[in-house]
């Protein structure tokens, strides 16, 4: 046989083997979704809606300047909770921590089992000045109209507080008793860092020797049209959250009159440094929680997409290239760079003697503050620009192989039976990280089905939740309590 024919045979054989292997990888990946086993919870729908509607009317607003906070509204909100959920307050141990933090302990029958915790927060962000008239319903009206409940906190995160308590009240009415200690922990300053709320609650519980199998906070939701190639809505459970750091770039030098500028002014040199950072960016890498997400959704994809993700050993560079094309997916696989503030100059005809810029960075798990600072310094390659970085690294990554994650996934499927429930990396911050020192795992999931447009409402204008979504949230909290309290297998 001639050499060129032999070469074709070898190439053809290798191609045939490649096709067989990759197709086999595609067809053999099994769904990671549990079969739904819904358990009917007889929620008093009218009462539940009234409770969330009323909760929204209390203006429990967190301000960065804490002196602006009206704690009278917080006091009234806490008194409202006592009136709204009498059985919870009568039958659970209730404690205020640091005056406005709330801890409920529902004592379990088996002291040998580690506790579980559900946490939310009842503070909300302010309504931006000048946007009040843009709301279709008042931001603190709690108005119920056309099947929706309106106002600040309907999604972030009074729905969590009221949903958990409504679920517990309903379960008490139906005679449920937990097998293990079940805690509800509600912070009051999550929107400004949680330092006086969740952080103090977690520290207090740690001092008492309380530890959790898992703590579940707000976070990902069931999102429509989230993953290309997946027709079903995808419910994402945060198993970690990115770190948040601030890098300040500053430069000093001679100023002078603007009629005689140097070729490179302080503003120009700093702008060049920022442009270098934006042009270079951190390297994308499909790993950790981002990779976990696709491991869970790949079996539900169309064949073509499933083929690509089932054979990451071949297509990973292509996958990463595609993910880097969109901001949301790029943030899933790399530390992000976002210049947000630039300070320089006071007068139009005077060169500034100093200039500074603030860059917000969201750190991937595994990226340290020191590594990020080194990357910035090496990228800008400008010794005259001083780099100072502060903030927090990413939270610990919680397990997807634990019974805790399986319980959350099962509970979500029981309520949203058509959804694909998967782990992911949360970009924003939450109180969940405060509980890392006392919990084996921390997870982040807001049990509502929403669109990408709804996500923008959380801190924006016209925040609302549908009544159906709210009732589903109550059902989910009941489901996760039941699932987590089932006897160990």
N, C-alpha and C positions, 0 to 999 in steps of 0.2 A: 504494500500500500504506500502510495506517495505521501511525503511528509505533510503536504498541505491538506490532503484528505484525512490523514491521521489527526491533524490539528483540529479540523472541523468536527471529527467524531468526538474528540476530547472536549472541545468547547460545548458541543451539543449535549454530551453526557452530563457535563457539569451544570449546564443550564437546566436540563431535565431534573437533576437532583435538587437544584435550587428551588425549582417550581414545586416539586413534591414536598420538600421540607417546609417551605413557607406556606403553602396551602394547608398542609397538615397542622402547622402552628395556628392557622386561622380558624379551622373548623373545630379544633380540640379545646379552644378556650370556653369554659363554662361560665354561665351567668353567676354573679356573686350576690344576686338579689334573693332574699328569703321570700318564701310564700307568705302572703298576707293572711293574718288570722285576726280580723277585727273583733273587738269586744264592745258590744253596744254600751255606751255610757249615756244615761238618761239625764242630759243637761237641761236645766230650766233655762231655755233660750232667752225668754223675756227678761228674767232676772239677771242673767249673765250680761246681756247687752246693756241693761241699765247700770250695772256695776262699772263696766269699762267706760261708758259714756260719762258717768259722774266722775270717775277718776281723772279724766282728761281735763275737767274744769279747774283742777287745782294746779296753779302755776308754779310747779316745783322746778324752777329754772336754775340750772347751774351756770354761773358766770366765772370766767377766769379770775376776775377780781371778786374774791369771795365776799367782800364787804357789801356787794350789791345783791347778794342772795337774800330773798325774803323767806326766812325760816318759819314765819307764821303760816305760810302756805303748806310747808312741810308738816307742821303740827296738825293742821286741819286734815291733811291727807291721811296721816296715821290714825287719827280719830275715825275717819271715814272707813278705813279698813276694819277696825274693830266692830263697827256697826254692820258692815256688809257681810262679814264672815264670822258669825257668832260661834259656830261649832269649832272652827279652826282655833279660835282664841280660847275656847273653853277646854278643848281636848288635847291641844298641842302645847308644849312648853314654848313660851314666847319671851324673847328678851330683846331689849334695845341695847345696841353697842355703839358707843360714841354718840349717844343721844338720838341719832337718826337712822343708824343702821339697824336692820331687823333680822333676827335669827329665829326660825321656828324649828323645833325638834319634834318629829313624829316618832315616838319611841317604838322600836321593833320588838318582836317577840323572841328573836334569836340574838343574844348579845355577842355570840362568837363571830358573827358576820360583820364585815367592815361596812361603815355607813356609805350612803350616797348623798349627793347634794345637788339641788337645782338652784340656780342663782339668776337674778335679773336686777335691774336698777329702775328706780322710779323718777330720777331726775331727767330733765329734757334740755335740749339746746334752746337758746333764745330764738325768737322770730326776728329775722333781719329787719332792722329799722327801714321803714319805707315800703315794705312788701305786704303789710297787713291787708291792704285793700285788694291784693292779688289772690287772696284765699277765697275759694268759693263758699266756704263756711268758716266761721271764726276759728282761729287756731286753738283756742281754749274753750270752744263752745261744746264739744262732745256731741255735736248734732248728729242725729241718726236720720238719714234720708236716702231713699233709693237703694236700700240694702247696704249702705256704707256707714261707718262710724268715723267722724271727722275730728282731727285735731292732733296737736303735738303729743307724741307718746303712743299713738295707735299702732305704730310699727316699732318705735324705738323709745322706751321699751316697757311702757306700762302694760302693754299686752302680755308681756312675760309675767309680770308681778300678778296682775289680776287673773291671767289664765291659769297660773299655778295654784293660786288660792281658790279659784272657782272649781278647779279639778279636785282639790283636796276636800273642799266643802261638800261637793257632790259625792265623792267616795266615802266620806264619813256618813253621809245620809244613807248610803247603800251598805254600810256595815263593813267596809274594808279595813283591815288591820295589816300594816306592813310587817314583813318578816325581819327586816333590818332597819336600823335607825335611818330615818329619812329627813334630811335637813332642807329647809328653804332659807336662802340668804339673800337679802335685798339691800343693795348699796344705794347711796344717795348722791354720789358725786362722780359717777363713772364718766360722764361727759367731760370732766376736767382732770381725769387721771386716776380717780378712785383711791387717792391716798388716805382720805379720812373715812371712807366707807368700807369697800371690800378689803382693802389692805389691812385695816384695823380688825375687821371681822376675822380674816384669815389668821392674823397674828394671834388674836385672842384664842381662837380654837386650837391653834398649834400649842400654845402655852398650856392648854387643858388636856393635851394629848389626843385630841380628836383628829382622826385621819379618814380619808375618803377613798373608796374604790375608784370613784370618778366624780367629777363635778361637771355639770352641764350648764352652759351660759348661752346667751344670744349669739348669733353669728350668721353662718350661711343659711340659706332658705331653699325652698323648692322653686326653681327658676325655669320659666318657659324659654325654649329656644336657646339654651345655654351652650350646648356642645354640638358642633357640626356633626352631622351623621347620626344623631340620636333624635328620634321623633318625640320621645316622651320627655316630660319635664324632668329635670335633674335636681335632686335634693342634695345639697352639699353640706357636709358636716366638717367644720373646721377642726383639724387635729393639731394645728399650730397656728400662731399668728406672727406675721413679719415684725421684725424690730422696727423702731422708729427713731431715727437719729437726725440731728441737725449739724450740718457742717457750715462753719462760717469762714469765708475766704476774705481776707483783708489785706490791704496794701497801703503803704504810706510813702510819700515822696513830695518833692517840691511842687508847689502850685504855680501861681503866676497869672498874668493877664491872658485872657483867651485869644488876644490878637497875636500872641507869639507862642503858640502851643508846640510842644515837642511832638515828634512823630508818634510816640507811644505814651499816651497819658495814663493816669491811674485808672480811669474808666475804661480806656481801650485795652489795657493789659488785663484787667479783671474780666472784661467781656470776652477776650480771647481765651482765657482759662476756662470760662464756663462753656464756650463753644467747643473746646477740646473735649470736655467731659460729655457733652451731649452727643458729639460725633463718635466718641469711643464707646461709651456705655460699658457696664459690667457684662461679662460673658454669660450667655444663657446656658442653662444646663437642666435638662429634664430629669430631675431626681427628687427624692423625698416625697413630700405631700403632693407635689405636682404630678409626679409619676404615678403615685397611688390613685389619683383621680382618674387617670386614663386607664389604669389597670381595672378599675371598677366599671367604667362606662364602655370600654372597648367591646365586651361581649354583646352589648346592646346596639352596636353601630351597624350601619349598612355594611355589606360585604367588603366593598372597596376600602372603606375607612378601617374596618376591623382588620383587614389584611395588613395595612400599614402599621397599625399599633401592635398587632400580634407579632410583628417582626421588627421590633425596635432595634435589634442588633444590626440591621441593615439600614433602616430608614430614620434612625434617630437624628442625624444631621438635618435631614429634610423636615422632620417634624419640628425641630427647634427653630429652623428658619421660618416656617409657617407661623409658629406661635409668636415669634418676635415681631411679626408684621402688625399685630393689633395690641394696643396698650394693655387691655385687660388680660390677654393671654401671655403677653411678654412679662407682666408683673408676676405671673405664676412661676416663672423659671429664672428670674434674675433679680438682683438688688436694683432698685430703681433710683433714678436721679431726677429731682424736680426743683429747679431754681425757683424760689418763691418771693424773695425780697432783695431789692438792690438799693443801697444807700450811698449817695455821693453828691456833693455839691450843694451850694446854697444860693448861688447867684449865677445868672445866665452868662456873665462875661468874666467869670473867675474860675480858673482851673482848681478843682478840689485837691486839697493836700492829702486826703485819704478817701478810700472807697472800700465798701464791704458788700458782700452778697451772702444771702442765706440759701442753703440748699437743703431740701427735705429728702431724706433717704429712707427707703423701706427695705430693711435687711432680710435676706433669705436666711433660713436656718443654716447654721454652719459658718456664716460670714461674721467675723468678729469686728469690733469697732476699730481695732488696730489695723486689720487688713484693709478695711474700707478707707481709713486715713491714708495708708501707704499707697493704695490705688489712686486716690485723688492727687497726692503729691507727685507720683511718678507720671501720671497722665498730663497734668498741667505743666510739669517740668519748668517751674518758675520759682526759684529760691526766694525772690523778693515778695512772694505772696505767702502770707502766713495762713496755715490751715488749723482750725480748732474744731474738734468734733465732740459731741455729747449726745446722750440718749440711751436707748436700750437695744439690746440684741434680740433676736427672735426668741419666742418662748420655746419651751421644750416640745418635742414632737411626741404626741400620744399614740398609743398602739392602735392598729386596725385589726389586730389578731386577738384582741381581748374579748371577753364576754361582755364587757361594758359597751364596746363599740357595737357588737352584735345586738345588744339590747336596744340601743338607740336606733340602729338601722331597722330592726324589726318593728319598733314602735312607730317609726316614720312610715314604713310600708303598710302597717295596719290602718293608718289614716289616709295616706296617699298611695293607694294601691297600684296606680299606674306609673308612679315615679321611680326613677333610678336613683337609689341612695348611695352616695359615694363620699369618700374623704376628700378634703382639699385644704389648701393653704389660705388662711384668711389674711386679707391685706390690711384691714383696719384693726384698731386696738379694742380690747374688751376687758372686763373685770376678771375673765377666766384666768389670765396669767397671774393674778394675785393669789390664786389658790394652788398654783404649782407646788409650793412648799408643803401643802397638807393633802395633796391628792395624787394618787398613782397616775391618773390620767385626767386631762381636762379637755372638754369638747365644746363646740360652739355651733348652735343650730337654732334658728328661729323658725318654728313650725308653721309657716304660712307659704302659700303658693303665689308668687308674684312675677312681674315682668321686670325687665331692666329699667323701664320708666319708673316703676314703683320704687326701685332702689334709690333713685334720685330724690324721691319725696321725703326720705327719712330725716334728713337735715335741711330739707328745702321747703318749698311752698306746697300747700295742699296735701299734707300728709293725711292719709286715711287708710282704713282697712275694711274689707268687706265683712259683713256679719258672718257669712259662711266661713271665711278664713279664720275669723276669731273663734268660732265654735270648733273648727278643726284643731286650732291651737290648744284649746282646753282638752279636747279628746287626746291629742298627742301627749300632753303632760300626764294625763291619767294612764295612758298606755305605757309610758316610760317608767312610771312608778311601779306599775304592775309587772312589767317585764323585768325590771331590775330586782324586784322582790321575789321572783320565782325561785324555788329551791335550786341550788347549784346542781348541774347535771353530772 
